Amino acid sequence: MTTGNLSAYKTDIQAAAALKEAAGQPWEAIDAESVARMRAQNKFKTGLDIAKYTAKIMREDMAAYDADNSQYTQSLGCWHGFIGQQKMISIKKHFGNTKGKYLYLSGWMVAALRSDFGPLPDQSMHEKTAVANLIEELYTFLRQADARELGGYFRELDAARKAGDQIKAQEIQNKIDNHETHIVPIIADIDAGFGNEEATYLLAKKMIEAGACCIQIENQVADEKQCGHQDGKVTVPHSDFHAKIRAVRYAFLELGVDDGIIVARTDSLGAGLTKQIAVVNEPGDSGDIYNSFLDVEEVSPETMNQGDVVIKKDGKLLRPKRLPSGLFQFRKDTGEDRCVFDCIESLKAGADLLWIETEKPHVGQIGGMVDRIRAVMPNAKLVYNNSPSFNWTLNFRQQVFDAWTEEGRDLSAYDRASLMSADYDTTELGVEADRRIQNFQADAAKHAGIFHHLITLPTYHTAALSTDNLAKEYFGDAGMLGYVEGVQRKEIRQGIACVRHQNMSGSDIGDDHKEYFSGDNALKAAGEDNTMNQFA
């Protein structure tokens, strides 16, 4: 998306000039070009503007992936608007554009870092409104990144004009006319919907109004929800889950985001329990198939106990195994079959993308399930969690070890149980494992139907790691050098915009506005005594 071509910029100037002329003397101090600049810096007026714009981007990216599966997309998880802003500024700096690069809003990080209760586990105990608030915050920071970048161009344009350098002025004008926004799609986690389908609908509306074009929902029981990589997960029958998918779709349609995207996540691979037995309307329907995975035993009226729940199937009475908690148990080793069935049914119910939560990053495992899904739903595509909950190093070294064992290679130099050791970093096995990690996303996009790769919690971990390193140095023998050498010097040499933190916080934008509003009387911060000039 651009901020418009030259004629559009001139059109805004002319439109503001016409309004000024019509208003007469009271508007004498209003500058038409300043109005045009402020409009360019505030292209997205509402969250719905953002949702509609980013939904179109994501739909185009999905179509591009269908045509060429090397065109997968990526994102990193965010827990603060500043983190999201810095990601997109960095992406534009290093890659020149934001194509195929999104942000992910993790419910885990909202629970752990954004709740008034303090750090919470990923069990939907945090305030549901915190999710929508974070979406709004992320886009507030991204919009400011646009305003800051364009503000810099405007100041450069004024300087070039003042110097009479028309070539430089035209160069800067072209940057303004072809400016690419920092606004990108956010895939937003609504957990299991935070309640029944009405609660899901109400929260989805808040999230969409804040700017979300894509909402991810999972098939766990809302009040029993667990992190996808922990034990104790409990799924719901398809009829319950599909009602929530439809609730999200209705929210999109009500708000006019007709091409909003729904990601249906299944946790069935690691979920061995269900809270309820599905209703069966006719043999072979989704409820019947859901129940067919239950761990049951045949009973007769004589062997039944008071309070037993039984299913009648093929003339037999079957009693599902029930835990003291009242939950019902699935048969072991049915997880993949349930995942495949979940995904097919979710797509039939109106989901656009799938998410299969796995216990390890394994292209063969994921691809095997996707092949089965695509046999029924050929255009099935996945969003996949490249999770920090996986020990990537150990997993891939073990995968290489096992593959080489099958090939009959001599592995006597390696201990499979100790492959995490740094002793293996430069070995042939360690190097091959790293190569597979490096290629995992491309391989999974090609062979496992993964359209979008994300890391849910990267900045949670990077914040902890960088803080640990800074604290060790600053409070240790290095003292102030710990900060200067470990942070500021690297910021300067790597061109990190935040080294000029006053500019990043909006000080220069404020100066521009003061000049618009007060003219020569403006008291601006960016004078000679501003220490940020040391970083110019």
Residue, then its C-alpha position, 0 to 999 in steps of 0.5 A: m500500500t502506498t500513501g498515494n501518488l503525486s497527484a493524490y498529494k497535490t489533490d489533498i493540498q488543493a482540497a485543503a486550500a479550497l476549504k481554507e478559502a471557503a472559510g475565509q479569514p478565520w482559517e488564514a493561518i491554516d497551511a494547506e500542505s500541512v493538512a495534506r501531510m497530516r492526512a498522509q500520516n494518518k491514512f487509517k482512521t479506524g481499526l475497521d479500515i485496518a482490518k479491511y486493508t489487511a484482510k485483502i493482503m492476507r487473501e492475496d498472500m493465500a492465493a499466491y501460496d496456492a499458486d506457488n508453495s514457496q510463497y509462504t508467510q511468517s510472523l513473530g509474536c508480540w506482547h507490546g505495541f513497541i515490540g510490534q513496531q520495532k519488528m516492522i521497522s527492522i523488516k523494512k530496513h533489512f528487506g525493503n518491504t513487508k511482503g509476507k511478514y505479519l505479526y502474531l498476537s499470542g494469548w499466552m503472552v497476554a496471560a503472562l505479561r498483560s494481565d492485572f492479576g500478574p503473570l498467569p498460565d495460558q488458561s484463559m484466566h486473563e481479562k478478555t478485553a486485554v486481547a482487543n486492547l493489545i491489537e489496538e495498541l499494536y496498530t497505534f504503534l504501527r501507525q506512529a511508525d508511518a507518521r514518524e517515517l513520513g515526518g522525516y521525509f517531509r523535513e527532508l523535503d523542506a530542507a531540499r526546497k530551502a536549498g533550491d535542490q530540485i533533484k533532491a526534492q523530487e527524490i524525496q517526493n517520490k519516497i513520499d508518494n511510494h511510501e509503504t505502510h508499516i501496517v500488516p496483518i495480525i493473526a490474533d489468538i482468541d483462545a477457545g472463545f472465552g465462554n459460549e458462542e455469544a461471548t466469542y462473538l462479542l469478543a471477536k467484534k472487539m478484536i475486529e474493531a481494533g483492527a484484526c483481520c484474522i482470528q485464531i480459535e481452538n477446539q478446547v473447552a473454554d473453562e478447561k483451556q490449557c496451553g497447547h503444549q501442556d497436558g490436560k487438554v479437553t476438546v469439545p464436540h464439533s457442533d460446539f466448535h463450529a458454532k463459535i466459528r460461525a460466531v466469528r464469521y458473523a462478527f466479521l460480516e456484521l462489521g463489513v470485513d467480508d473477507g476476514i480470515i478464521v484459523a481453526r486450531t485443533d489440539s486433538l493430537g495432545a488432548g485425550l479427553t472430552k467434557q461431553i459426548a457429542v449429540v448424534n442425529e443420524p448414524g455417520d454424522s460428525g457427532d457419531i464419528y466424534n464419539s467413535f474415538l471414545d474409549v468404551e466397553e460393552v455393558s448390559p442393563e444388568t452390569m450398568n451402575q447408577g449414573d452411568v452414561v451409555i451410547k447405543k450403537d449397532g444394537k450394543l450398549l457402550r459405556p465410555k470410560r469416565l474419569p473421577s473428574g467426570l471427563f470422558q477418555f478417548r482411545k490412545d493413538t487416535g490423536e492424528d485421526r481426530c486431528v484430520f477429522d477436526c480439520i476437514e469438519s472445520l473447513k466445511a464449517g467455514a474456517d479458512l486456515l487450519w492450525i494443528e498443534t503438535e508435540k514436535p516440529h516434524v515435516g513428515q508427521i505434519g505432512g502426513m496429516v495434511d495429505r489426508i486432509r487434502a484428499v477431502m479438502p484440496n486447498a487446505k492450508l496451515v498456520y503452524n506454531n514454530s514453538p519455543s516449547f520445542n527443544w529444536t536443537l535436540n529434536f532435529r539432532q534426534q531426527v538426524f540420528d534416527a534417519w542415519t540409524e535407518e540408513g545403517r550409518d555408524l553412529s558410535a561417536y554419538d549418544r542419542a540421549s546427550l545430543m543437546s551437548a555443545d560437544y556436538d555443535t560442530t559435528e557432522l550430525g550437528v551441522e546437518a541438524d542445523r541445516r534442517i532447522q534452517n530449511f524447516q519452514a521452506d520444507a514444511a511449506k512445500h511438503a506439509g501445506i504450511f502457508h504461515h509460519l509463526i513463533t508465538l513467544p520470541t520476544y518473551h525469550t529475547a527480552a529475558l536473554s538480553t536483560d540477563n546479559l545486561a544485568k550481568e555486565y552492568f551490575g558486575d565488573a563492566g559497569m557502564l561499559g556493560y551498557v555502552e558496549g553491549v547495547q548503545r554501541k551496537e545500536i549506533r553501528q547497526g543503525i537501530a532507530c531507537v538509539r534516537h529514543q526521543n525521535m522514536s517516542g514522537s518528539d519530532i512529530g510533536d515539533d512538526h505539529k507545534e510549528y503547524f499550530s503556533g508558527d514562529n512561536a512554536l517552542k520546539a524540542a529539537g534545538e541545538d541543545n537536544t542531546m539526540n543530535q549526538f546520534a544524527 
